Amino acid sequence: MEKENVSDSEQLCCTFAVTGESESFQSIFICRTCSLDAKDLLCVCQACAETCHEDHEGLEYVGIGPSYCDCEALLEGGCKIIGRSAKTAHRLGIFKTVFENSITKRPTGEDGKYVQQTFSIPALDDDDLCSALCLQSEELVKHSKETFWLDASTDLEHCCLLEKLAWHIYRNQINEYKLQGDDLAGGAEWWVQVKSVSLPEINGAQTDPDAQGNEAIDIHFDKDEALAEAFGLGAFPLLSTVTYLTDSPYSPPTIIFPREYGESDDAPISEVFVSRPRKRKHLVFDGRLLHGAPSHFGLRPQRRPSSKCGIGPRITFLVNLWAKHCPAGVSPLPETIRCRIVDLAPSDLRVFPNMFENSGFHRMGTDIVHLDESTESKYNESSSSMIELPFLGKGTTWESSDSNDELSTNVFVYPPPDVESDTYIVRFGSGMEGFIDVSSETQD
């Protein structure tokens, strides 16, 4: 029987309604009570574990990984929630979803590990173009802070500059990482962030956290949000990208941890990739990785600017590349909004179908900084103690918890040293690794 006093929108749904027998990233349970053959235990999803099998003594949590739910086959009479799950899938338009983990190969970096690379975009050397993109970004967030979709069917001739830049990024990264064939059957999810920038006190001392709230992009995983909320499924972009449209070196940097969702929280964090905002710089990284732009002043340059130059706003253009998948509920930019922003570009920038077409990307270098007991004294006092970086909150992870408990997840890490480079990897020595802390606070 389904749980009482909880609406469908507040319950997870059976994942079989959208995956069928395709293995997809999710929490995995087995029910020994229902499995007749112990040598061939069948999996059930979290929703079915909490409803169809909740009173079974043989229910066991296995972990997180690729699987599909066998509840329909296990239970006599079938899964109890498959009906409403199918209705939810239909309402969200995801009943025919093909999941990204069917991709056999992800792009890798030059070292054979995760992609973490910066580029310059020569087309953005045009100050008029860059200014027009900023104007369109600032106007867009007045009307919507949603994400939008582009794919090969999009008519670029009638698009705004932001849409043309999104498609330029998508095509260039597809070519850069030599993705071919079925891997092209996707598109670009894009959006903008416009953040104000406040300055730290002298020597980087922390100020009132509330004063920083409107500039923070807390630690999170990019994913298909609707799938995560309704079905507890993890679908992640192939690549995530950030393009900086303004010079704001004293604003929060983008930081990336080599950590995927589902990895043990006990595993130490041995390094962090740091990208400080610089106009025209383009950052691309593996879409599965933990990242953000937290507002903690310990992440900022410790040298206070001599003027107001370069302290804001922080305008970034974000594009996620999806393969074989369109995130549920993500649609093209509405024409009503497009009409409001397209005229903000000079007329000579509007007449071309795509002024980015013949402009490629240029790779940029990444410095390596080692932070350990022998090098710590080289840097300022900001590296002497760990800082606490919060996760984004609800929706950052999608495993449900008891309604009386509230999970608090934070990353503890030594702040990156204040160096001249605006793109670098900090590698932590023994005893200085970061870690993730998950605590549960019982509500009164």
Secondary structure as UniProt FT lines:
FT   TURN            4..5
FT   HELIX           8..10
FT   HELIX           16..19
FT   TURN            20..21
FT   STRAND          24..31
FT   TURN            32..34
FT   HELIX           38..40
FT   STRAND          43..44
FT   HELIX           46..50
FT   TURN            51..55
FT   TURN            57..58
FT   STRAND          59..67
FT   HELIX           71..74
FT   TURN            76..77
FT   HELIX           82..92
FT   TURN            95..96
FT   HELIX           100..102
FT   TURN            110..111
FT   STRAND          116..120
FT   HELIX           122..125
FT   HELIX           127..143
FT   STRAND          148..150
FT   TURN            152..153
FT   HELIX           156..158
FT   HELIX           161..176
FT   TURN            177..178
FT   HELIX           181..184
FT   STRAND          186..195
FT   HELIX           202..204
FT   HELIX           209..215
FT   STRAND          217..220
FT   HELIX           225..231
FT   STRAND          233..234
FT   STRAND          239..244
FT   TURN            249..250
FT   STRAND          254..260
FT   TURN            261..262
FT   TURN            265..266
FT   STRAND          271..275
FT   TURN            279..280
FT   STRAND          281..286
FT   TURN            287..288
FT   STRAND          289..293
FT   HELIX           297..299
FT   TURN            309..310
FT   STRAND          314..323
FT   TURN            328..329
FT   HELIX           335..342
FT   TURN            343..344
FT   HELIX           347..350
FT   TURN            355..358
FT   STRAND          362..363
FT   STRAND          367..371
FT   TURN            373..375
FT   HELIX           376..378
FT   HELIX           381..383
FT   STRAND          387..391
FT   TURN            394..395
FT   TURN            403..404
FT   STRAND          405..413
FT   STRAND          423..428
FT   TURN            430..431
FT   STRAND          434..442
//
